[in-house]
């Protein structure tokens, strides 16, 4: 059986509507809530209850429980404060440690770089010295060869002239043979 539509309520197909259950007067239904409670229930607003009757044992226990809960809460807050302080100390010390490690790494990098540059300069100097000594040796040997050649030509001029003539003859003969092979 279809229920009448209420305002601002979406329409729900019959097969998807919830199954109706019975309700009691203790549980308010939302169509009547807030409303006066049924007269048969023992519920009265707090301003109508009698507050004159006090139980000292109950008050003492409530005071003890409240003090205990307050102490536990305060200890918890102190513990959280200590944990936060430890966290900040760890962050600061880890930050300091990171800075220290970074500084050490930079120092080691700088030392390694300067050592590598020193080695490179030493190798460069050694190579330059070696090249200079090789150049000096070549210059000296060339000078010595020139002096020996001059001394030889001074002592044996005929041999030098015969050698030059023989070389010129060989070059001329080679040129003639090459020209003939091309024609």
Rosetta constraint file for C-alpha pairs under 8 A:
AtomPair CA 2 CA 14 HARMONIC 7.59 0.50
AtomPair CA 5 CA 9 HARMONIC 7.19 0.50
AtomPair CA 5 CA 11 HARMONIC 7.52 0.50
AtomPair CA 12 CA 16 HARMONIC 6.51 0.50
AtomPair CA 12 CA 17 HARMONIC 6.25 0.50
AtomPair CA 13 CA 17 HARMONIC 6.51 0.50
AtomPair CA 23 CA 27 HARMONIC 6.83 0.50
AtomPair CA 23 CA 29 HARMONIC 7.88 0.50
AtomPair CA 24 CA 28 HARMONIC 7.81 0.50
AtomPair CA 25 CA 37 HARMONIC 7.70 0.50
AtomPair CA 25 CA 38 HARMONIC 6.71 0.50
AtomPair CA 26 CA 41 HARMONIC 7.78 0.50
AtomPair CA 28 CA 32 HARMONIC 7.13 0.50
AtomPair CA 28 CA 33 HARMONIC 6.05 0.50
AtomPair CA 28 CA 34 HARMONIC 7.95 0.50
AtomPair CA 29 CA 33 HARMONIC 6.02 0.50
AtomPair CA 30 CA 34 HARMONIC 7.83 0.50
AtomPair CA 37 CA 41 HARMONIC 7.18 0.50
AtomPair CA 37 CA 43 HARMONIC 7.46 0.50
AtomPair CA 44 CA 48 HARMONIC 6.31 0.50
AtomPair CA 44 CA 49 HARMONIC 6.80 0.50
AtomPair CA 45 CA 49 HARMONIC 6.88 0.50
AtomPair CA 54 CA 59 HARMONIC 7.78 0.50
AtomPair CA 55 CA 59 HARMONIC 6.23 0.50
AtomPair CA 56 CA 60 HARMONIC 6.03 0.50
AtomPair CA 57 CA 61 HARMONIC 6.10 0.50
AtomPair CA 58 CA 62 HARMONIC 5.98 0.50
AtomPair CA 59 CA 63 HARMONIC 6.02 0.50
AtomPair CA 60 CA 64 HARMONIC 6.17 0.50
AtomPair CA 61 CA 65 HARMONIC 6.03 0.50
AtomPair CA 62 CA 66 HARMONIC 5.94 0.50
AtomPair CA 63 CA 67 HARMONIC 6.04 0.50
AtomPair CA 64 CA 68 HARMONIC 6.03 0.50
AtomPair CA 65 CA 69 HARMONIC 6.04 0.50
AtomPair CA 66 CA 70 HARMONIC 5.98 0.50
AtomPair CA 67 CA 71 HARMONIC 6.05 0.50
AtomPair CA 68 CA 72 HARMONIC 6.14 0.50
AtomPair CA 69 CA 73 HARMONIC 6.08 0.50
AtomPair CA 70 CA 74 HARMONIC 6.07 0.50
AtomPair CA 71 CA 75 HARMONIC 6.03 0.50
AtomPair CA 72 CA 76 HARMONIC 6.02 0.50
AtomPair CA 73 CA 77 HARMONIC 6.14 0.50
AtomPair CA 74 CA 78 HARMONIC 6.11 0.50
AtomPair CA 75 CA 79 HARMONIC 6.00 0.50
AtomPair CA 76 CA 80 HARMONIC 6.10 0.50
AtomPair CA 77 CA 81 HARMONIC 6.03 0.50
AtomPair CA 78 CA 82 HARMONIC 6.09 0.50
AtomPair CA 79 CA 83 HARMONIC 6.06 0.50
AtomPair CA 80 CA 84 HARMONIC 6.01 0.50
AtomPair CA 81 CA 85 HARMONIC 6.09 0.50
AtomPair CA 82 CA 86 HARMONIC 6.04 0.50
AtomPair CA 83 CA 87 HARMONIC 6.02 0.50
AtomPair CA 84 CA 88 HARMONIC 6.11 0.50
AtomPair CA 85 CA 89 HARMONIC 6.04 0.50
AtomPair CA 86 CA 90 HARMONIC 5.96 0.50
AtomPair CA 87 CA 91 HARMONIC 6.01 0.50
AtomPair CA 88 CA 92 HARMONIC 5.99 0.50
AtomPair CA 89 CA 93 HARMONIC 5.86 0.50
AtomPair CA 90 CA 94 HARMONIC 5.65 0.50
AtomPair CA 91 CA 95 HARMONIC 5.81 0.50
AtomPair CA 92 CA 96 HARMONIC 5.99 0.50
AtomPair CA 93 CA 97 HARMONIC 5.85 0.50
AtomPair CA 94 CA 98 HARMONIC 5.91 0.50
AtomPair CA 95 CA 99 HARMONIC 6.14 0.50
AtomPair CA 96 CA 100 HARMONIC 6.06 0.50
AtomPair CA 97 CA 101 HARMONIC 6.05 0.50
AtomPair CA 98 CA 102 HARMONIC 5.92 0.50
AtomPair CA 99 CA 103 HARMONIC 6.01 0.50
AtomPair CA 100 CA 104 HARMONIC 6.13 0.50
AtomPair CA 101 CA 105 HARMONIC 6.04 0.50
AtomPair CA 102 CA 106 HARMONIC 6.12 0.50
AtomPair CA 103 CA 107 HARMONIC 6.13 0.50
AtomPair CA 104 CA 108 HARMONIC 6.10 0.50
AtomPair CA 105 CA 109 HARMONIC 5.98 0.50
AtomPair CA 106 CA 110 HARMONIC 5.97 0.50
AtomPair CA 107 CA 111 HARMONIC 6.05 0.50
AtomPair CA 108 CA 112 HARMONIC 5.99 0.50
AtomPair CA 109 CA 113 HARMONIC 5.93 0.50
AtomPair CA 110 CA 114 HARMONIC 6.05 0.50
AtomPair CA 111 CA 115 HARMONIC 6.02 0.50
AtomPair CA 112 CA 116 HARMONIC 6.04 0.50
AtomPair CA 113 CA 117 HARMONIC 6.10 0.50
AtomPair CA 114 CA 118 HARMONIC 6.04 0.50
AtomPair CA 115 CA 119 HARMONIC 6.18 0.50
AtomPair CA 116 CA 120 HARMONIC 6.05 0.50
AtomPair CA 117 CA 121 HARMONIC 6.05 0.50
AtomPair CA 118 CA 122 HARMONIC 6.10 0.50
AtomPair CA 119 CA 123 HARMONIC 6.07 0.50
AtomPair CA 120 CA 124 HARMONIC 5.98 0.50
AtomPair CA 121 CA 125 HARMONIC 6.00 0.50
AtomPair CA 122 CA 126 HARMONIC 6.02 0.50
AtomPair CA 123 CA 127 HARMONIC 5.96 0.50
AtomPair CA 124 CA 128 HARMONIC 5.99 0.50
AtomPair CA 125 CA 129 HARMONIC 5.97 0.50
AtomPair CA 126 CA 130 HARMONIC 5.98 0.50
AtomPair CA 127 CA 131 HARMONIC 5.98 0.50
AtomPair CA 128 CA 132 HARMONIC 5.97 0.50
AtomPair CA 129 CA 133 HARMONIC 6.02 0.50
AtomPair CA 130 CA 134 HARMONIC 6.06 0.50
AtomPair CA 131 CA 135 HARMONIC 6.01 0.50
AtomPair CA 132 CA 136 HARMONIC 6.02 0.50
AtomPair CA 133 CA 137 HARMONIC 6.01 0.50
AtomPair CA 134 CA 138 HARMONIC 6.12 0.50
AtomPair CA 135 CA 139 HARMONIC 6.07 0.50
AtomPair CA 136 CA 140 HARMONIC 5.98 0.50
AtomPair CA 137 CA 141 HARMONIC 6.01 0.50
AtomPair CA 138 CA 142 HARMONIC 5.95 0.50
AtomPair CA 139 CA 143 HARMONIC 6.10 0.50
AtomPair CA 140 CA 144 HARMONIC 6.12 0.50
AtomPair CA 141 CA 145 HARMONIC 5.98 0.50
AtomPair CA 142 CA 146 HARMONIC 6.07 0.50
AtomPair CA 143 CA 147 HARMONIC 6.14 0.50
AtomPair CA 144 CA 148 HARMONIC 6.11 0.50
AtomPair CA 145 CA 149 HARMONIC 5.98 0.50
AtomPair CA 146 CA 150 HARMONIC 6.03 0.50
AtomPair CA 147 CA 151 HARMONIC 6.06 0.50
AtomPair CA 148 CA 152 HARMONIC 6.00 0.50
AtomPair CA 149 CA 153 HARMONIC 6.10 0.50
AtomPair CA 150 CA 154 HARMONIC 6.02 0.50
AtomPair CA 151 CA 155 HARMONIC 6.14 0.50
AtomPair CA 152 CA 156 HARMONIC 5.79 0.50
AtomPair CA 152 CA 157 HARMONIC 7.72 0.50
AtomPair CA 153 CA 157 HARMONIC 4.90 0.50
AtomPair CA 153 CA 160 HARMONIC 6.32 0.50
AtomPair CA 156 CA 160 HARMONIC 6.76 0.50
AtomPair CA 157 CA 161 HARMONIC 6.33 0.50
AtomPair CA 158 CA 162 HARMONIC 6.11 0.50
AtomPair CA 159 CA 163 HARMONIC 6.04 0.50
AtomPair CA 160 CA 164 HARMONIC 6.20 0.50
AtomPair CA 161 CA 165 HARMONIC 6.12 0.50
AtomPair CA 162 CA 166 HARMONIC 6.04 0.50
AtomPair CA 163 CA 167 HARMONIC 6.19 0.50
AtomPair CA 164 CA 168 HARMONIC 6.19 0.50
AtomPair CA 165 CA 169 HARMONIC 6.14 0.50
AtomPair CA 166 CA 170 HARMONIC 6.23 0.50
AtomPair CA 167 CA 171 HARMONIC 6.24 0.50
AtomPair CA 168 CA 172 HARMONIC 6.14 0.50
AtomPair CA 169 CA 173 HARMONIC 6.11 0.50
AtomPair CA 170 CA 174 HARMONIC 6.17 0.50
AtomPair CA 171 CA 175 HARMONIC 6.22 0.50
AtomPair CA 172 CA 176 HARMONIC 6.24 0.50
AtomPair CA 173 CA 177 HARMONIC 6.28 0.50
AtomPair CA 174 CA 178 HARMONIC 6.20 0.50
AtomPair CA 175 CA 179 HARMONIC 6.24 0.50
AtomPair CA 176 CA 180 HARMONIC 6.27 0.50
AtomPair CA 177 CA 181 HARMONIC 6.28 0.50
AtomPair CA 178 CA 182 HARMONIC 6.49 0.50
AtomPair CA 179 CA 183 HARMONIC 6.58 0.50
